[in-house]
Amino acid sequence: MRVFVTGASGWIGSAVVPELIGAGHQVVGLARSDASAEALTAAGAEVVRGSLDDLDVLRAAAADSDGVIHLAFKHDVAFSGGFQSAAEADRRAVDVLTEALVGSDRPFVLASGLAGLKPGRVATEQDMPVIEGDSPVLIRAITAQAVLACAERGVRSSVVRLSPTCHGDGDNGFMTSLIGTAREKGVSGYPGDGANRWPAVHRLDAARLFRLAVEKAPAGTVLHGAAEEGVPLREIAEVIGRQLKLPTVSVGAEDLAGHFGWMSGFVGLDAPASNAATRALLDWDPTGPSLLADLEEGHYFRATEDSTV
């Protein structure tokens, strides 16, 4: 297959590209910078220059492909206070990409999220988010629903809901932020009793799932990129404390914002998720290290030490 990948040089995309090429596929990656283009070329992919705002470029690349994996999102804009703008740009890009595939039965795979899907209980692939209120986060949920609906328009569409932490050597997401907070505060904190759980998946296992999805996921399929159902936040904090030689402490609800900053809305989430249906449907068998084992490897702490020099 000739697969067009957005976000191809990003954290997950840079693992998806070699996964696809290793399976015999031809990859065309979207690159908005010279550095991204060089990385994709070195990985053996063809490069299309452009960004999520270049809708004509997206339309042409999707039309010229046998399938699309959409991983890109304006995270820099979203995390600097512009989540609404980033989510709206994403929806415009998704509409253009899927429209190019209508009536072709070609695959379109969207990266989405698991956090907050069914707080307090194990979420399954059959669960759908509640679409209500005016939170800009809901735009992404609505976009995912629109992608699934494309199955009725002749697109073999699927949505991969990723764990809030997609871990591995080089990760610069939630785990790195928690480690940075622990260094800054002098303690490794967890919310309340720390019993709330986050699902987790290793980056290479996630890449394999995206490859399987573009190859054979049926139209209208929801998949869970969660190798582990739920890792308690207290256990994560304990490993971080041990690695940094810092005490591990509970942080009360009234102090979460002051301690965790922008992460305060995430650290208290209890978001366990099942992957049973995904495993059965695609014969996906995660083999990467667990989140706690990955943290114990030490690379997260070397990376944060280097970044402070």
Secondary structure by P-SEA (a helix, b strand, c coil): cbbbbcccccaaaaaaaaaaaaabbbbbbbbccaaaaaaaaaabbbbbbbcccaaaaaaaaaaaccbbbbcccaaaaaaaccaaaaaaaaaaaaaaaaaaaccccbbbbbbbbccccccccccccccccccccccccaaaaaaaaaaaaccccccbbbbbbccccccccccccaaaaaaaaaaaaccccccccccbbbbbbcaaaaaaaaaaaacccccbbbbbcccccbbbaaaaaaaaaaaacbbbbbbccccccccccccccccccbbbbbaaaaaaacccccccccaaaaaaccaaaaaaaaaac
